[in-house]
Amino acid sequence: MKNRELIVFRLGHRLPRDERITTHVCLVARAFGASSIYYSGQKDHSLEKSVRGVVDNWGGKFSIEHEKSPLKLLRGLKKDGFSIVHLTVYGMPIEEKRGILARLEKAVLIVGGEKVPPEIYELANYNIAVGSQPHSEVAALAIALDRIMEGKELEREFDSNFKGKIHLEPSEKEKKIKRKEG
Ligand code: SAM
């Protein structure tokens, strides 16, 4: 789907506890097809700096913004035609919603932190479980993006869109790192 727009929302970032996991949520979002991430909870300059550094080196158009009022932003995005997909262990199995997810043109994927407020469940068009066992926001997001993208995010052609200062050439045995001059 050419004009697809996928946004990720990470709720309730806590310092220092979530530093690594929220960074990984951002990296997965960017690598697997989202164009931006919002996060709520504590503002984290170091997180923003490291994500922007990855974008600067590895390319693509990906932004990160802190958001103080998640519900307000999400309601606005829903009004603008985004489907709200909340990833939660309590939701419906993702394999039962695969067809619907793959057809979404504009979607916000929400991953939680400590406690997700009930309003998020109500606002969501889809509450989706990636298996009905608790695991991680990183794993849930990766699999959900993979289902929405129908695996295209793992193809060589998708990677060629990033056009970064650094890119890797797939290799059976070597580390082939290419750097743009200048
Ligand atoms: N209670 C834990 C804590 O205090 O850190 C965090 C809960 S869980 C690890 C955080 C998020 O991971 C959830 O809000 C949800 O978005 C995602 N998650 C975990 N397991 C999931 C599953 N089976 N399906 C979908 N999402 C899941």
Residues whose N, C-alpha, C, O or C-beta is under 5 A from the ligand:
A	BS01	SAM	L87 T88 V89 I110 V111 G112 G113 E114 I128 A129 V130 G131 S132 Q133 P134 H135 S136 E137 A140
